[in-house]
Amino acid sequence: MAREIYQAIVDGILIGGVYALMAVGLTLIFGVLDIINIAQGILVVLGAYLSYGLAARLHIDLFVGLLITVPAMFVLGVAIQWSFIRPLRGRERTSMTLLVSYAIALIIEGILYEVAGPNVRELNAWYVTKSIHLFGFYLAYIYLFGFVMAVVLVLALYALLYRTGFGRSVRATMQDETAARLIGIDTNRVAALTFGIGVAVTAAGGMMFGATNGGFNPNSGYDLISRLLAIIILGGLGSIGGALAASVFMLTLQSLVDIWQPQWATAVFYAALVLVLLVRPTGFFGRAPVRAQ
């Protein structure tokens, strides 16, 4: 039993890295634009389909394909922000962005059904099905690679936010958009690029989702977005490190519960969210709102 527990902890940590790849973009978008991008789930699925197309038709390795899918998703994210999010103004902006992002999700889902059909697809590569025996545990290569990629991505986003001029503009916009405009920051440009980065990250998350989920179709985004929302709320809205920590915590907890009560594993995922928020409403790494009204 002890061995099963240790294996479940290791599996939960590695799977948590996969979910962090999908969640960091969502929390980054909230931190800058102060909106919840409901379309993030279907964008992850779109990223999985792009990786599938490159692998199935052009025989491009899944990780190498990210060199194509990440820029493509970045351009799509910028286009979505400029076309649909930026024009929204006024006090009803937050509620309207929820409706707009949901509409975008439906549009993308419809396009995927039309182009790819309803059949379940899978991403395959040698590292998807093979494992390595390390320190007494069997570790799937795909989860190891995904966890390393998640950590590297989080560190890269931190470096972008805290070591670059663009990052200072992003943080200024997060704290006080009006003051940022007054000191000469082009907040529209910052918002568009940040949204693009948040969507670009879903290319990596989508590839990992498609390779580890056992199959996906255009309908896969609904359960996914509910899990991602739970993760970023628990980690603290706008906190990139919190998204990684919450992903690891939630998936490890689910993996442990799955040993004894598999039917309760998913329910515990959300019960943990409620219990933590009762003690700390801002999540693990959330802060009191500072955005000027």
C-alpha positions in Angstrom: 0.0 0.0 0.0 2.8 2.4 0.8 4.3 1.8 -2.6 0.9 2.7 -4.2 0.7 5.9 -2.2 4.2 7.0 -3.2 3.4 6.1 -6.9 0.2 8.1 -6.7 2.1 11.1 -5.3 4.7 11.0 -8.0 1.9 10.6 -10.7 0.0 13.5 -9.2 3.0 15.8 -9.3 3.8 14.9 -12.9 0.2 15.2 -14.1 -0.1 18.4 -12.2 2.7 19.8 -14.4 0.5 19.0 -17.5 -2.4 20.9 -16.1 -0.2 23.8 -15.2 0.8 24.1 -18.8 -2.9 24.6 -19.6 -3.7 26.9 -16.6 -0.9 29.5 -16.6 -2.2 31.2 -19.7 -5.7 31.5 -18.2 -4.4 33.1 -15.0 -2.0 35.4 -16.9 -4.9 36.7 -19.0 -7.0 37.3 -15.9 -4.1 39.2 -14.2 -3.7 41.7 -17.0 -7.2 42.0 -18.6 -9.3 41.2 -15.4 -11.4 38.7 -17.4 -12.0 35.0 -17.3 -11.4 33.5 -20.8 -14.0 30.8 -21.0 -12.7 29.8 -24.4 -9.4 28.6 -22.9 -10.6 25.0 -22.7 -11.5 24.8 -26.4 -8.2 26.6 -27.3 -6.3 23.9 -25.5 -8.3 21.3 -27.6 -7.4 23.4 -30.7 -3.8 23.2 -29.8 -4.1 19.4 -29.5 -5.7 19.3 -33.0 -2.9 21.4 -34.5 -0.3 19.0 -33.0 -2.3 16.1 -34.4 -2.4 17.6 -37.8 1.3 18.2 -37.9 2.1 14.7 -36.6 -0.4 12.8 -38.7 0.0 14.6 -42.0 3.5 16.0 -42.0 5.1 13.4 -39.5 6.5 16.2 -37.3 7.4 15.3 -33.8 5.0 16.6 -31.1 7.6 18.7 -29.3 9.2 20.0 -32.6 5.7 20.9 -33.8 5.4 23.4 -30.9 7.8 25.6 -32.9 4.9 26.0 -35.3 1.8 25.8 -33.1 3.0 28.2 -30.4 3.5 31.1 -32.8 0.2 30.2 -34.6 -1.8 30.3 -31.4 -0.1 33.6 -30.4 -1.3 35.2 -33.6 -4.8 33.8 -33.0 -4.8 35.1 -29.4 -3.8 38.6 -30.5 -6.5 38.5 -33.3 -9.2 37.5 -30.8 -8.2 40.2 -28.3 -8.2 43.0 -31.0 -11.3 41.8 -32.7 -13.6 40.8 -29.8 -12.2 41.8 -26.4 -10.7 45.2 -27.0 -13.9 46.9 -28.3 -15.8 46.1 -25.0 -16.0 49.1 -22.7 -18.0 50.3 -19.7 -19.2 48.8 -16.5 -20.6 45.7 -18.1 -17.3 44.8 -19.7 -16.6 41.8 -17.4 -19.9 40.1 -18.0 -19.7 40.9 -21.7 -16.3 39.3 -22.0 -17.6 36.1 -20.4 -20.4 36.0 -23.0 -18.0 36.9 -25.9 -15.4 34.3 -24.9 -18.1 31.7 -24.6 -19.3 32.6 -28.1 -15.7 32.2 -29.3 -15.6 28.8 -27.7 -18.7 27.7 -29.5 -17.4 29.0 -32.8 -14.1 27.2 -32.5 -15.9 24.0 -31.4 -18.2 24.2 -34.5 -15.2 24.7 -36.8 -13.4 21.7 -35.3 -16.6 19.6 -35.7 -16.8 20.7 -39.3 -13.2 20.1 -40.1 -12.2 17.1 -38.0 -15.6 15.5 -37.2 -16.7 14.1 -33.8 -14.3 11.1 -33.8 -11.8 10.8 -30.9 -8.2 11.5 -31.8 -5.0 10.5 -30.1 -1.5 11.9 -30.2 1.2 9.2 -30.5 5.0 9.1 -30.2 7.5 6.8 -28.7 7.6 8.8 -25.4 3.8 8.7 -25.0 3.7 4.9 -24.4 7.1 4.2 -22.8 8.1 4.6 -19.2 11.4 4.7 -17.3 12.0 2.8 -14.0 13.6 5.4 -11.7 14.1 5.2 -8.0 11.7 2.3 -7.8 8.9 4.1 -9.7 7.6 3.7 -13.3 7.5 7.2 -14.8 6.0 7.9 -18.2 8.4 9.8 -20.4 5.6 12.1 -21.6 4.8 13.2 -18.1 8.4 13.8 -17.2 8.9 15.9 -20.4 5.6 17.7 -19.7 6.6 18.5 -16.1 10.0 19.9 -17.1 8.3 21.9 -19.8 5.8 23.3 -17.3 8.6 24.4 -14.9 10.6 26.0 -17.7 7.5 27.8 -19.0 6.7 29.2 -15.6 10.3 30.4 -15.1 10.2 31.9 -18.6 7.0 33.8 -17.8 8.5 35.0 -14.5 11.6 36.3 -16.4 9.4 38.0 -18.9 7.3 39.7 -16.2 10.2 40.7 -13.9 13.2 41.1 -16.1 12.0 42.9 -19.1 10.6 46.3 -20.0 7.5 44.7 -21.4 7.1 42.8 -18.1 7.1 46.2 -16.2 4.5 47.4 -18.6 2.4 44.3 -17.9 2.7 44.6 -14.1 1.9 48.3 -14.3 -1.2 47.6 -16.3 -2.2 44.8 -13.8 -1.9 47.3 -10.8 -3.6 50.4 -12.3 -4.5 50.6 -16.0 -5.4 54.3 -15.9 -2.1 55.3 -14.3 -0.2 53.1 -16.8 -1.8 55.0 -19.6 -0.9 58.3 -18.0 2.8 57.4 -17.9 2.8 56.5 -21.6 2.2 52.8 -21.6 0.2 51.5 -24.6 -2.2 49.4 -22.5 -4.0 48.2 -25.6 -0.8 46.8 -27.0 0.1 45.2 -23.6 -3.4 43.6 -23.4 -3.2 42.2 -27.0 0.3 40.8 -26.5 -0.6 39.3 -23.1 -3.7 37.7 -24.4 -1.6 36.3 -27.3 0.9 34.9 -24.9 -1.8 33.4 -22.7 -3.3 31.7 -25.8 0.1 30.6 -27.2 0.8 28.7 -24.0 -2.3 26.6 -24.8 -0.4 25.1 -27.7 2.0 23.4 -25.3 -0.8 22.5 -22.9 -3.0 21.2 -25.8 -0.2 19.0 -27.1 0.3 17.5 -23.6 -3.4 17.2 -23.1 -3.8 15.3 -26.4 -0.9 13.0 -25.6 -1.9 12.1 -22.0 -5.7 12.3 -21.9 -6.3 9.0 -23.8 -8.2 10.8 -26.6 -9.9 14.1 -27.4 -12.6 15.5 -29.7 -14.2 19.0 -30.1 -16.4 18.4 -27.1 -13.4 17.9 -24.7 -13.2 21.5 -23.7 -16.1 21.6 -21.3 -14.8 19.4 -18.5 -11.3 20.9 -19.1 -12.3 24.6 -18.5 -14.0 23.7 -15.2 -10.9 22.1 -13.9 -8.7 24.9 -15.1 -10.9 27.5 -13.4 -10.7 25.5 -10.2 -6.9 25.5 -10.4 -6.4 29.2 -11.0 -8.9 30.1 -8.3 -7.2 27.9 -5.8 -3.7 29.1 -6.9 -4.8 32.7 -6.7 -6.2 34.6 -9.7 -3.4 36.2 -11.6 -0.6 34.2 -9.9 1.5 32.1 -12.4 3.4 30.3 -9.6 0.1 29.7 -7.9 -1.3 28.0 -11.0 1.6 25.5 -10.9 1.3 24.9 -7.2 -2.4 24.4 -7.3 -2.2 22.1 -10.3 0.3 19.8 -8.5 -1.7 20.0 -5.2 -5.1 19.2 -6.8 -3.9 16.4 -9.1 -1.8 14.8 -6.3 -4.9 14.8 -4.1 -7.0 13.4 -6.8 -4.4 10.7 -7.5 -4.3 9.7 -3.8 -8.1 9.5 -3.4 -8.3 7.4 -6.6 -6.4 4.6 -4.7 -9.3 4.0 -2.3 -12.4 5.7 -3.7 -12.1 6.1 -7.5 -15.7 7.3 -7.8 -14.9 10.2 -5.5 -11.6 11.3 -7.1 -13.2 14.1 -9.2 -15.5 15.3 -6.5 -12.6 15.7 -4.1 -10.9 17.9 -6.7 -13.6 20.5 -6.2 -14.3 19.8 -2.5 -10.6 20.7 -1.8 -11.2 24.0 -3.7 -14.1 24.9 -1.5 -12.3 24.0 1.8 -9.2 26.0 0.9 -11.2 29.0 -0.1 -13.1 29.0 3.1 -9.8 29.4 4.9 -8.0 31.6 2.3 -10.5 33.2 -0.1 -7.7 34.6 -2.3 -6.2 31.1 -2.9 -2.7 30.0 -2.2 -0.9 32.9 -3.7 -3.7 35.4 -4.4 -3.5 39.0 -3.2 -6.1 41.5 -2.3 -7.3 43.4 -5.5 -5.2 46.5 -6.2 -6.6 47.5 -9.6 -7.9 51.1 -9.5 -11.6 51.5 -10.1 
